[in-house]
Amino acid sequence: MKKSEKDKLIFFNEKAYEILRNYLLKKVDSIKNTFILVDDKTYQYCLPVLLSHVDSLKESNLIRIKSGEKEKNIHTCIQICKILENFKANRKSLILNLGGGVVTDIGGFVASIFKRGICFVNIPTSLLGMVDASIGYKTGINLDSIKNEIGSFYIPEFLIIDPNFLKTLSNQEIISGMSEVFKHGLIADKDFWINLNNIKNIIDITDNQWDHLICRSILIKQKIVDQDPKEKGLRKILNFGHTIGHALESYFMNTDKVILHGIAVVIGMICESWISYKINGLSISDYENIKFTLSKFYSIQNKILNLSDSEIEKILVIMEYDKKNEKNKIQFSLLKEIGKCSYNCQVPHSLIRECFFELKNIDFS
């Protein structure tokens, strides 16, 4: 499969498994040269589903890591590389990454560096993985508590999207992952955002609705990525909500207030929408709509929202390591209106501090 055929990289439901079965027959010289990367959760809940669809994978090699963001580091990657080496993996080997964003990020990164690059397939099992983390050819791991500081651009053979895996997730994980769906509407598709406003309860979304939401969200991101694969310009709009969101996630990563990625991004989107209203032309009505919609769907603990002055200063320091920054200036992607987004927007520290105080006036109960 030619990597330039981007429209042929993502497959859904049973068609996807058929593609995988045929790929294994034609492209892989030995099923024992195939590796499946799982974490503790996907080993228990998702691996049986995959094996039921692709029987030949029962003979492949299994690599199991612990679950959680803390595993997304260079030490985990080195351990995986050692396992690949012990099993005599070579440049014709294949890694199947079966898991959420952590697994697909780690597995993609390992594939990009082992033997200077081997083939991989992403099989995202979380909503976040399906609509965001596994889409767009980015791989990445954390450097201490700095999110995705080490990584590469590396194209998978293809992606398998099976919304049935959502049934293995907790309600909290579903709600968290939905943040990236909201983001795609806000940055690039106003009609999609309006449709999302009509959802009554995220947990009550039906299978058919999930198929539509996931597909529409992937198409939005893929269209942006196709225009700017290496994030030189337009692709930066996908970082809306993430400058503040990633900083919050990094700050709380090693504390007793650990925050899910999606929840951090929701806070980031509200804060950055407020900043957009202050300096980028977003109307007050659009800001109020964003604030009302997101606060309706998300319940966020006060201990996360009520940051002290010293905590805000530490979060500002983390933002200074953001990959989008230029000339030591913190760069944001900000909304012009719902459905349109600017990038490379410089925001003064004073306004960033102020947006955290704005959060305290929002009812997330």
C-alpha positions as CSV (number, residue, x, y, z in Angstrom):
1,M,0.0,0.0,0.0
2,K,1.4,3.4,-1.0
3,K,1.5,5.8,1.9
4,S,0.4,8.6,-0.4
5,E,-3.0,7.0,-0.7
6,K,-4.1,8.6,2.5
7,D,-7.8,8.0,1.8
8,K,-7.0,4.3,2.0
9,L,-5.3,4.3,5.3
10,I,-8.3,4.2,7.6
11,F,-10.8,1.3,7.6
12,F,-13.9,0.7,9.6
13,N,-15.6,-2.3,11.3
14,E,-15.6,-5.7,9.5
15,K,-14.0,-4.2,6.3
16,A,-11.0,-3.3,8.5
17,Y,-10.5,-6.8,9.8
18,E,-10.8,-8.2,6.2
19,I,-8.1,-5.7,5.2
20,L,-5.9,-6.9,8.1
21,R,-6.4,-10.6,7.3
22,N,-5.5,-10.1,3.7
23,Y,-2.5,-7.9,4.6
24,L,-1.1,-10.6,7.0
25,L,-1.5,-13.2,4.2
26,K,0.2,-11.2,1.5
27,K,2.6,-8.8,3.3
28,V,4.0,-10.5,6.3
29,D,6.5,-13.3,5.7
30,S,5.7,-15.1,8.9
31,I,3.0,-14.6,11.5
32,K,5.6,-15.1,14.1
33,N,7.2,-12.0,12.9
34,T,4.1,-10.1,14.0
35,F,3.9,-8.4,17.4
36,I,0.8,-7.2,19.2
37,L,1.4,-4.4,21.7
38,V,-1.2,-4.2,24.5
39,D,-1.5,-2.7,28.0
40,D,-3.1,-4.5,31.0
41,K,-6.6,-3.2,30.1
42,T,-6.6,-4.0,26.4
43,Y,-5.0,-7.4,27.1
44,Q,-8.0,-8.3,29.2
45,Y,-10.9,-6.6,27.3
46,C,-9.8,-6.0,23.7
47,L,-7.3,-8.7,22.7
48,P,-10.0,-11.4,22.7
49,V,-12.1,-9.3,20.3
50,L,-9.1,-8.8,17.9
51,L,-8.3,-12.6,18.0
52,S,-11.9,-13.5,17.3
53,H,-11.8,-11.5,14.1
54,V,-8.2,-12.5,13.0
55,D,-7.6,-16.1,14.1
56,S,-4.1,-16.3,12.7
57,L,-2.9,-13.6,15.2
58,K,-3.1,-16.2,18.0
59,E,0.3,-17.4,16.8
60,S,1.8,-13.9,17.0
61,N,4.1,-12.5,19.7
62,L,2.5,-10.5,22.5
63,I,4.1,-7.5,24.2
64,R,2.3,-6.3,27.3
65,I,2.9,-3.1,29.2
66,K,1.3,-1.5,32.2
67,S,-1.7,0.9,31.6
68,G,-1.5,4.6,32.1
69,E,0.2,7.8,31.0
70,K,3.2,7.2,33.3
71,E,4.3,4.4,31.0
72,K,4.6,6.8,28.0
73,N,8.4,7.2,28.5
74,I,11.7,6.3,26.9
75,H,12.3,3.5,29.5
76,T,9.1,1.6,28.3
77,C,10.2,2.1,24.7
78,I,13.6,0.6,25.4
79,Q,12.1,-2.4,27.1
80,I,9.8,-3.0,24.1
81,C,12.9,-2.7,21.8
82,K,14.7,-5.3,23.9
83,I,11.7,-7.7,23.6
84,L,11.6,-7.2,19.8
85,E,15.4,-7.9,19.7
86,N,15.0,-11.0,21.8
87,F,12.4,-12.3,19.4
88,K,14.7,-11.6,16.5
89,A,12.4,-8.9,15.0
90,N,13.7,-7.5,11.7
91,R,12.8,-4.8,9.2
92,K,10.0,-6.9,7.9
93,S,8.4,-7.2,11.3
94,L,4.9,-5.7,12.0
95,I,3.7,-4.2,15.2
96,L,-0.1,-4.0,15.9
97,N,-0.8,-1.3,18.5
98,L,-4.0,-2.4,20.3
99,G,-5.0,0.3,22.8
100,G,-5.7,3.9,23.5
101,G,-3.6,6.9,22.8
102,V,-0.8,5.8,25.1
103,V,-0.4,2.5,23.4
104,T,-0.6,3.9,19.8
105,D,1.8,6.7,20.7
106,I,4.3,4.3,22.2
107,G,3.9,1.6,19.6
108,G,4.2,4.0,16.7
109,F,7.3,5.6,18.2
110,V,9.0,2.2,18.7
111,A,8.1,1.2,15.2
112,S,9.7,4.5,13.9
113,I,13.1,3.9,15.7
114,F,13.6,0.1,15.8
115,K,15.9,-1.0,13.0
116,R,15.4,2.6,11.7
117,G,11.8,1.8,11.0
118,I,9.4,-1.2,10.8
119,C,5.8,-1.4,9.8
120,F,2.9,-0.8,12.2
121,V,-0.9,-0.8,12.3
122,N,-2.9,1.2,14.8
123,I,-6.0,-0.4,16.3
124,P,-7.3,2.3,18.7
125,T,-9.6,1.1,21.4
126,S,-10.5,4.4,23.1
127,L,-12.6,7.2,21.8
128,L,-9.6,9.5,22.2
129,G,-7.4,7.1,20.1
130,M,-10.0,6.7,17.4
131,V,-10.7,10.4,16.8
132,D,-7.3,12.0,17.6
133,A,-4.3,10.2,19.0
134,S,-3.9,7.5,16.3
135,I,-4.8,9.9,13.4
136,G,-2.2,12.1,11.7
137,Y,1.1,10.2,11.7
138,K,2.4,11.6,14.9
139,T,4.1,9.4,17.5
140,G,5.3,10.6,20.8
141,I,6.4,10.0,24.4
142,N,6.8,12.2,27.4
143,L,10.0,13.6,28.7
144,D,9.6,13.4,32.5
145,S,6.3,15.3,32.9
146,I,6.5,17.2,29.6
147,K,3.9,15.9,27.2
148,N,5.0,14.4,23.9
149,E,8.4,16.1,24.0
150,I,10.1,13.2,22.1
151,G,8.5,11.8,19.0
152,S,8.5,11.5,15.2
153,F,6.2,11.6,12.2
154,Y,5.7,8.1,11.0
155,I,2.9,6.7,8.8
156,P,1.2,3.5,9.7
157,E,0.3,0.8,7.1
158,F,-3.3,1.5,8.0
159,L,-5.7,2.1,10.9
160,I,-8.5,-0.1,12.1
161,I,-11.5,1.7,13.6
162,D,-13.9,-0.5,15.4
163,P,-16.4,1.5,17.5
164,N,-17.4,-1.7,19.4
165,F,-14.3,-1.3,21.5
166,L,-16.0,1.7,23.1
167,K,-18.1,-0.8,25.0
168,T,-15.0,-1.8,27.0
169,L,-14.5,1.8,28.3
170,S,-15.7,3.4,31.4
171,N,-18.2,6.3,31.2
172,Q,-15.4,8.6,32.4
173,E,-13.1,7.6,29.5
174,I,-15.9,8.1,26.9
175,I,-16.7,11.5,28.2
176,S,-13.0,12.4,28.3
177,G,-12.4,11.3,24.7
178,M,-15.4,13.2,23.5
179,S,-13.5,16.5,24.1
180,E,-11.5,16.0,20.9
181,V,-14.7,15.5,19.0
182,F,-16.0,18.9,20.3
183,K,-12.6,20.4,19.4
184,H,-12.9,19.4,15.8
185,G,-16.2,21.1,15.5
186,L,-14.9,24.3,17.1
187,I,-11.8,24.7,14.9
188,A,-13.2,23.6,11.5
189,D,-16.8,22.7,11.3
190,K,-19.6,24.9,12.7
191,D,-22.4,22.7,11.5
192,F,-20.8,19.7,13.3
193,W,-20.5,21.8,16.5
194,I,-24.2,22.7,16.3
195,N,-25.1,19.0,15.9
196,L,-23.0,18.2,19.0
197,N,-25.0,20.8,20.9
198,N,-28.1,18.7,20.4
199,I,-26.7,15.7,22.2
200,K,-28.6,15.2,25.5
201,N,-26.1,12.8,27.2
202,I,-22.8,11.5,25.9
203,I,-23.3,8.2,27.6
204,D,-26.6,7.6,25.8
205,I,-25.1,8.0,22.3
206,T,-26.2,5.1,20.1
207,D,-23.9,2.8,18.0
208,N,-25.1,4.4,14.8
209,Q,-24.5,7.9,16.2
210,W,-21.0,6.8,17.3
211,D,-20.2,5.6,13.7
212,H,-21.2,9.0,12.4
213,L,-19.4,11.1,15.1
214,I,-16.2,9.2,14.8
215,C,-16.2,9.2,11.0
216,R,-17.0,12.9,10.8
217,S,-14.3,13.7,13.4
218,I,-11.7,11.7,11.6
219,L,-12.5,13.4,8.3
220,I,-12.1,16.8,9.8
221,K,-8.7,16.0,11.3
222,Q,-7.5,14.1,8.3
223,K,-8.3,16.9,5.9
224,I,-6.2,19.3,8.0
225,V,-3.3,16.8,8.3
226,D,-3.3,16.2,4.5
227,Q,-2.8,19.9,3.9
228,D,0.0,20.2,6.5
229,P,1.5,16.8,7.5
230,K,4.5,18.1,9.4
231,E,2.7,20.9,11.3
232,K,4.3,23.9,9.7
233,G,1.2,26.0,9.7
234,L,-2.5,25.0,9.4
235,R,-2.2,21.8,11.4
236,K,-1.4,23.9,14.5
237,I,-5.1,24.6,14.8
238,L,-5.5,21.0,16.1
239,N,-3.7,22.3,19.2
240,F,-6.6,24.4,20.2
241,G,-7.2,23.8,23.9
242,H,-3.9,22.0,24.2
243,T,-1.5,24.7,25.2
244,I,-3.2,25.1,28.5
245,G,-4.6,21.6,28.5
246,H,-1.2,19.9,28.1
247,A,0.3,22.2,30.8
248,L,-2.4,21.2,33.2
249,E,-2.0,17.6,32.4
250,S,1.7,17.8,32.9
251,Y,1.5,19.7,36.1
252,F,-0.9,17.2,37.7
253,M,0.7,14.1,36.2
254,N,2.7,13.2,39.3
255,T,0.3,14.4,42.0
256,D,-2.8,13.1,43.7
257,K,-4.9,15.3,41.3
258,V,-4.1,13.4,38.1
259,I,-6.3,14.7,35.4
260,L,-7.5,12.8,32.3
261,H,-6.3,14.3,28.9
262,G,-9.8,15.0,27.7
263,I,-10.8,16.9,30.9
264,A,-7.6,18.9,30.7
265,V,-8.4,19.8,27.1
266,V,-11.9,20.9,28.0
267,I,-10.5,23.3,30.6
268,G,-8.0,24.4,28.0
269,M,-10.7,25.0,25.3
270,I,-12.8,27.1,27.7
271,C,-9.7,29.1,28.8
272,E,-8.5,29.6,25.2
273,S,-12.0,30.5,24.0
274,W,-12.0,33.2,26.7
275,I,-8.6,34.4,25.5
276,S,-9.9,34.3,21.9
277,Y,-12.8,36.5,22.9
278,K,-10.3,39.0,24.5
279,I,-7.8,39.3,21.7
280,N,-8.8,37.3,18.6
281,G,-12.3,38.5,17.7
282,L,-14.4,35.7,19.0
283,S,-17.8,37.1,19.8
284,I,-19.1,37.1,23.4
285,S,-22.1,35.0,22.2
286,D,-19.8,32.3,20.7
287,Y,-17.7,32.3,23.9
288,E,-20.8,31.9,26.1
289,N,-22.1,29.1,23.8
290,I,-18.8,27.2,24.1
291,K,-18.6,27.7,27.9
292,F,-22.3,26.7,28.4
293,T,-22.0,23.6,26.1
294,L,-18.8,22.2,27.6
295,S,-19.7,22.9,31.2
296,K,-23.1,21.1,30.6
297,F,-21.3,17.9,29.6
298,Y,-18.3,18.0,32.0
299,S,-18.1,17.8,35.7
300,I,-14.7,19.1,37.0
301,Q,-13.5,19.0,40.6
302,N,-13.0,22.3,42.3
303,K,-9.5,21.3,43.4
304,I,-8.5,21.4,39.7
305,L,-10.3,24.7,39.0
306,N,-9.3,26.6,42.1
307,L,-5.6,27.0,41.3
308,S,-3.4,29.0,43.7
309,D,-1.2,31.8,42.4
310,S,1.9,29.6,42.9
311,E,0.3,26.7,40.9
312,I,-0.6,29.1,38.0
313,E,3.0,30.3,37.9
314,K,4.3,26.7,37.7
315,I,1.8,25.9,34.9
316,L,3.0,29.0,33.0
317,V,6.6,27.7,33.3
318,I,5.4,24.3,31.8
319,M,3.8,26.2,28.9
320,E,7.2,27.7,28.0
321,Y,8.3,24.2,26.8
322,D,5.3,23.9,24.4
323,K,6.5,22.7,21.0
324,K,4.6,25.5,19.1
325,N,6.6,28.3,20.8
326,E,8.8,30.5,18.8
327,K,11.4,33.0,20.0
328,N,10.6,32.2,23.6
329,K,7.0,33.4,23.1
330,I,4.1,31.1,24.1
331,Q,2.1,30.5,20.9
332,F,-1.7,29.7,21.0
333,S,-4.2,28.5,18.5
334,L,-7.3,30.7,19.0
335,L,-10.8,30.8,17.6
336,K,-11.9,33.7,15.3
337,E,-15.4,32.3,15.4
338,I,-16.9,28.8,15.9
339,G,-15.6,26.8,13.0
340,K,-12.6,29.0,12.3
341,C,-9.3,29.1,14.1
342,S,-6.0,31.1,13.9
343,Y,-2.6,29.8,14.8
344,N,0.7,31.3,16.0
345,C,-1.1,33.7,18.3
346,Q,1.0,35.3,21.0
347,V,-0.7,35.7,24.4
348,P,0.8,37.7,27.3
349,H,1.3,36.0,30.6
350,S,-1.1,38.4,32.3
351,L,-4.0,37.3,30.1
352,I,-3.1,33.6,30.7
353,R,-3.2,34.2,34.5
354,E,-6.5,36.0,34.1
355,C,-8.2,33.1,32.2
356,F,-7.6,30.8,35.2
357,F,-9.5,33.2,37.4
358,E,-12.3,33.3,34.9
359,L,-12.6,29.5,35.4
360,K,-13.7,29.9,39.0
361,N,-16.9,31.6,37.9
362,I,-18.1,28.6,35.8
363,D,-20.4,26.0,37.3
364,F,-19.2,22.5,36.3
365,S,-21.4,20.7,38.8
